[in-house]
Structure formats: structure tokens, C-alpha cells
Amino acid sequence: MAKTDILKFTGVVLECLPNARFSIQLDGSDQVVNAYIAGKMRTNRIMVSVGDKVLVEFSPHDLSQGRIRYRER
């Protein structure tokens, strides 16, 4: 899968779930999806908490699960 196939959305973290997963509401819709922290964020110990605005990437094959790539300040 090429990097150009990745879909990017912004959203707000609603709740922290077990196993380093988060429930995120996407901006501009009422859709809530589950996402996990990307590897570089985990390695650099970037903490994500409830209320943070994040950039989420999705595979075009599975839009129900995303990967948190960036936490906005």
C-alpha cells in the first residue's frame, strides 16, 4: 500500500480504552472510531489524554480503526 492511499482526518479524543487505544470523534461528523498510538509517538513517549486534538490516519480498507500520528498542541 502506497503512502498516498492513506486517509487523514482530525478528531478529538473522547476516552482512553485499555491496551493503549483511544475512542476518537472525527471533526465534521458524529462518527466515533477507535485508534491506537503510532510507533514513533510511543517511542518518544508522547502522551495523549482526553480532550486532545489529534491527526488520525486510516487505511482505505478498514475505516473503523485508525492510527494516531500527531497530537496538536
Phi, psi and omega in degrees: 000128180281156180294338180287343180280350184284134178263134182242134178222158172253156180196180181240136180286124180268317180204156176267131180252164178298159176066038175058038176249159182222149174261124188233134174262124182285144178292141177082003177208171177258016181283133178247129182233162174262145179213158177237163183280137178293159184299318180294325178292322179292319180295320181273006176056046175276118184273138176243131180231173182297134180096349179288144175268129186228157173260124184243135177253142179234147169280143179294346181274333183220099182271002180271342181233130182238178179234126179281117183258335186205138175251119180282149181273000000 
